[in-house]
């Protein structure tokens, strides 16, 4: 696997940005727009605004999903005792990235980030600010390529010890024909007992037609299609694992820190499970 992340240039200075087709929307940059970021282009903003018209709750929901990421990492590094994280579908760096939350709980945590959007590579330095006791790494790869991801991550992570596999807001980018359950299964086969799987996934069976309409509108505007799934469909990704309480629920209902967390309107299913 290439180690281009070691010398990722800043935005606007060549390198991976040359690979970006700015005329079409990409879900990582749409999310960046929803989170108030600046690493997006006109096509991304058009798609994001169109989706917001279909589901006015989407921006708050995306923030709720981000808060779920932070709560799951704190749980895993704390009660779960996890010191290694494989975060696939990283997205453009924002507040409370996985390594920041994990290393705030345990400074020795090691985190590998994986994403397939070149603009994330261009900002990889923001994901490589590990404390001296831990480590972070980033490389560009598609979630479908488990056979590439695992050995590359093995340069930083020890796969003989428990790993938390983080699939936060990414499996909706994998269509049924690419066997997302098989991808999840291969990832979990690569990690030992005591490892965890954390998933968040937009659900079309929450809050009526809004989320389904949002997905349809984005699919009209993006070449990479989204597949929102039901509670039962997301639950299948956890088969063979032991779900942590409260199970597979809307992400605001997963161990909320406050009433404000609980009140978030995210139409997203989320859960954490342990491999025994």
Residue pairs with C-beta under 8 A, 6 or more apart in sequence:
1 139
1 141
1 148
1 151
1 152
2 139
2 140
3 139
4 15
4 16
4 121
4 139
4 140
5 121
5 124
5 128
5 137
5 138
5 139
5 140
8 15
8 16
8 121
8 122
8 123
8 124
8 125
8 138
9 15
9 16
9 17
9 122
10 122
10 123
10 125
11 17
11 39
11 119
11 122
11 123
15 121
15 122
16 118
16 119
16 121
16 122
16 140
17 118
17 119
17 122
19 118
20 26
20 41
20 118
20 119
22 41
22 42
22 43
23 43
24 43
24 222
24 223
25 43
25 44
25 46
25 47
25 48
25 218
25 221
25 222
26 44
26 117
26 119
26 222
26 224
27 173
27 218
27 222
27 224
27 226
28 91
28 92
28 115
28 117
28 119
28 120
29 39
29 40
29 41
29 44
29 92
29 117
29 119
30 40
30 44
30 47
30 48
30 51
30 218
30 222
31 62
31 91
31 92
31 169
32 38
32 39
32 40
32 44
32 91
32 92
32 94
33 40
33 44
33 45
33 48
34 48
34 52
34 58
34 59
34 62
35 62
35 63
35 66
35 94
37 92
37 94
39 92
39 119
39 123
40 48
43 221
46 221
47 217
47 218
47 221
47 222
50 217
50 218
50 221
51 58
51 214
51 217
51 218
52 58
52 59
53 217
54 210
54 213
54 214
54 216
54 217
55 61
55 210
55 211
55 213
55 214
55 267
56 210
57 207
57 210
57 265
57 266
57 267
58 214
60 264
60 265
60 266
61 264
61 265
61 266
61 267
61 268
62 266
63 264
64 251
64 252
64 261
64 264
64 265
64 266
64 268
65 168
65 169
65 200
65 251
65 266
65 268
65 270
66 94
66 95
66 96
67 251
67 252
67 257
67 261
67 264
68 168
68 200
68 251
68 252
68 254
68 266
68 268
68 270
69 96
69 98
69 101
69 166
69 168
69 198
69 200
70 96
70 101
71 254
71 255
71 256
71 257
71 261
72 166
72 168
72 198
72 254
72 270
72 272
73 85
73 98
73 101
73 102
73 105
73 164
73 166
74 101
74 105
75 244
75 255
75 272
76 82
76 85
76 102
76 164
76 196
76 198
76 272
77 83
77 101
77 102
77 105
77 106
77 109
78 105
78 106
80 164
80 196
80 274
81 162
82 102
82 109
82 162
82 163
82 164
82 195
82 196
83 106
83 108
83 109
83 110
83 161
83 162
84 109
84 110
84 111
84 157
84 158
84 161
84 162
84 163
84 164
85 98
85 99
85 102
85 109
85 110
85 111
85 112
85 163
85 164
85 166
86 112
86 114
86 149
86 153
86 157
86 163
86 164
86 165
86 166
86 187
86 191
87 98
87 111
87 112
87 113
87 114
87 166
87 168
88 114
88 115
88 143
88 149
88 165
88 166
88 167
88 170
88 187
89 114
89 115
89 143
89 167
89 168
89 169
89 170
89 173
90 98
90 113
90 114
90 115
90 120
90 127
90 138
91 115
91 117
91 120
91 169
92 117
92 119
92 120
92 123
93 120
93 123
93 126
93 127
97 126
97 127
98 111
98 113
98 166
99 109
99 111
99 113
99 127
99 129
99 130
99 134
99 136
102 109
102 111
102 134
103 109
103 111
103 130
103 131
103 133
103 134
106 134
107 131
107 133
107 134
108 133
108 134
109 134
110 134
110 135
110 136
110 156
110 157
111 130
111 134
111 135
111 136
111 137
111 156
112 136
112 137
112 138
112 139
112 152
112 153
112 156
112 157
113 120
113 124
113 127
113 136
113 137
113 138
113 139
114 138
114 139
114 140
114 141
114 143
114 149
114 153
115 121
115 138
115 140
115 141
116 140
116 141
116 142
116 143
118 140
120 138
120 140
121 138
121 140
124 138
127 136
127 138
128 136
128 137
128 138
129 136
130 136
135 156
136 156
137 153
137 155
137 156
139 152
141 148
141 149
141 152
143 149
143 167
143 170
143 171
143 173
143 174
143 183
144 174
144 178
144 183
146 183
146 186
146 187
146 190
147 186
149 187
150 159
150 187
150 190
153 159
157 163
159 190
159 191
159 192
160 192
161 192
161 194
162 191
162 192
162 193
162 194
162 195
162 196
163 191
163 192
163 195
163 196
164 195
164 196
164 197
164 198
165 187
165 188
165 191
165 195
165 196
165 197
165 198
166 198
167 184
167 187
167 197
167 198
167 199
167 200
167 237
168 198
168 199
168 200
169 200
169 201
169 202
169 268
171 180
171 184
171 199
171 201
171 229
171 234
171 237
172 201
172 202
172 215
172 226
172 227
172 228
172 229
173 224
173 226
173 227
174 180
174 183
174 227
175 225
175 227
176 227
180 237
181 236
181 237
181 239
184 197
184 199
184 237
185 240
187 197
188 195
188 197
188 240
188 241
188 275
191 275
192 275
193 275
193 276
194 274
194 275
194 276
195 274
195 275
196 244
196 272
196 273
196 274
196 275
197 237
197 238
197 241
197 272
197 273
197 275
198 270
198 271
198 272
199 234
199 237
199 238
199 269
199 270
199 271
200 251
200 268
200 269
200 270
201 228
201 229
201 234
201 237
201 268
201 269
201 270
202 211
202 215
202 226
202 228
202 229
202 267
202 268
202 269
203 211
203 228
203 229
203 230
203 231
203 234
203 250
203 267
203 268
203 269
204 211
204 212
204 215
204 228
204 229
204 230
205 230
205 231
206 250
206 267
206 268
206 269
207 265
207 267
210 267
211 228
211 267
212 228
215 226
215 227
215 228
218 226
219 225
219 226
229 269
231 248
231 269
234 248
234 269
234 271
235 248
238 248
238 271
238 273
240 275
241 273
241 274
241 275
241 276
242 273
242 274
242 275
242 276
243 271
243 272
243 273
244 271
244 272
244 273
244 274
246 253
246 254
246 255
247 271
248 269
248 270
248 271
249 269
249 270
249 271
250 266
250 267
250 268
250 269
250 270
251 264
251 266
251 268
251 269
251 270
252 261
252 262
252 263
252 264
252 265
252 266
253 262
254 270
254 271
254 272
256 262
